[in-house]
């Protein structure tokens, strides 16, 4: 069995889960999520624990076993406590400003970039003197949160010579040496 797939998912307090017609739904204080589950995987919800089992030992069923366990765990955690992602902007003149569901970024281009965020994501921008501007994204949907954070990062990805750009907090950017004077 899959090591990830065979570990049970504990349902947090205040979270309601259901599994009907191949669709798993989780509802909690942060929001509501649903996910279609493949027919080769069966769910057992009992006493605050979700256990996943697969019908066969086929390669496709084995790969989906751990996948769906991870997706269900992320859904249950998301609707109970939520997920956060932090990005920092490193570079002279880089700024960010959040107003409602819009994020205005100044990243060294000739114009500011206005990024429209989905309704499921809450954004806060922090810019204090002496520190790099940072963006904090919060949501109950981990997949959507990661996708939006990656899109913001791709607007000005960290470059390898000076390390300027938008990066995740704690991300290590390996720097290149650059050109040397030839003699």
N, C-alpha and C positions, 0 to 999 in steps of 0.2 A: 504494500500500500504506500501511497504517497505520504511522506512525513508531514507535509503541510496539510494535505487533504484529510488525514485521519484525526488531526487535533480538533476538538470541538470548539464551537463559538459560543461564548457566554453572552447571554442577553442581559444588557444593563437594565437597571430599574427605570421605569417610565417609558420603556420601548415596547411597542406592540409589533409582532411579526406575524405574517401569514404566508402560506404557500398554497395557491390554488391554480390549477390548469397550467402548470409550468411557469408561473410567475411568482417570484418572491417579493414581498412588500415589507418594508420597515417604516414605522412611523414613531417619531419621538418628539421631544421638546424643540429640537432644532429644525425639523422639517420632515419630509416624506420622500422615500426613494423606492423604486421598483426595478427589478432585473429579471429578464427571462432566463430560465435555467434549462439546459439541454436535457433531453429525455433519458440520456444514459446515466445521469446523476439523480439520486433520490435524496430527499431531505427528511429528517426526523426531528420534530420540534417537541421537546418534552422537558418539563421541570426547569425552565430557564436556560436550556442548552440546545444548540442546533448541531446535529451530527449529519455529515454527508457521507454517502456510500455510493459506490459505482457498481453498475450492473455487470460489467465484464472487465477482463484484464487487457482489453484491446488498447493499443497505443494512444488512440484518440481519447478514449474514456479516461485513461490514466492522466493525460495532460490536462483535461478539463476538471478533474477532481480537485487538484490544488488551486486551479484558477478560480473556480466558483466559491471555494472556501474562502479565499482571499477577498473576493468581491463582496461576499456576504459579511465578512468581518469588517471590512471598510465601511459598508453601509450601516451596520449596527453601531459602530463607533462614531460615524458621522452624524447620525440623527440623535445620538445621546450627548456627545461632547463637542463634536465638530472638528474641523481640520484647519490649520493655519499654514501659510507659506509666506516667508519674508524675502524680499529682494532689496539689494542695496545698489546705489548708483555711484560709480567711482569715475570721476572726471571733472575737469574745470568747467563750471557753468552748467552742469547737469542739475536739473530741478524737477520736482514733481508736485502736483497739486490735485487733491481729490475733492470733487464737488458732486455729491449724490452718487450716481452710477457712472460718472465720467472721470477719467483719469487723464490729466493734462501733463505731458512729459516734454521737457526741453532736453534734447540729447545731442546737441551740437549740429543739428541740421538747420537749414535756413528758415524753418517753420516749426512751431510746436506741434506735437502729435497728440490728438485727442482720441483716447481709447475708450470705447463704450463697453462697459462690463455687463454681464448677464445679471438678472435680478437675484439669482441665488447667491451671489458673491457680495460680501461687504468689504469695502476698501478703506484703509486709512493711510495717509501719507504724512511722514514726519521729516522735517528739515530743520535741524538745529545748527547753530553756528559752531564750527569746529568739527562737525561730524558729517559723514556722507549721508545724503538724503536716502530715506528708506521707505519701502512700500510694504504694508502688511495686508494680505488677502485672507479672508475667513469665509468658510462655507461648510455645508454639511455633505456636499458631493465631492469626494476626493478626486475623481476622474476629471470633472470640470475644472476644479481648482488647479490641478497640475497642468491642464491644457492652457488655461488662461495665463498662468505664471510663465509657462514656456513661450507663449506668444509675446508677452511683455519683454522677456529676456531676449527674444530674437530681434526686437526692434533695434538693439545695439548690443550685440553679443560681446563679451570681453575679448579684447584683442591680445595676442601673445607677447607684444613688445613692451607696452607700458601697463597693461592690465586694465585699461579704461573700458567702461561699458556697464551694462546692467548684469548683475550676477546674484545668485542665491546667497543668503547670509551663510557664511561658513564654507562656501565653495572655494576650492583651491584652483587657481589658474596658473599653469606652468608657463613661465616666461622664457622667451628665447633671448639669446645673447645679442642679436642684431649684427650690424656690419662693424668690422674692425678696420682700423687704418692700415692699409697695405704698404709695406716697406720692403 
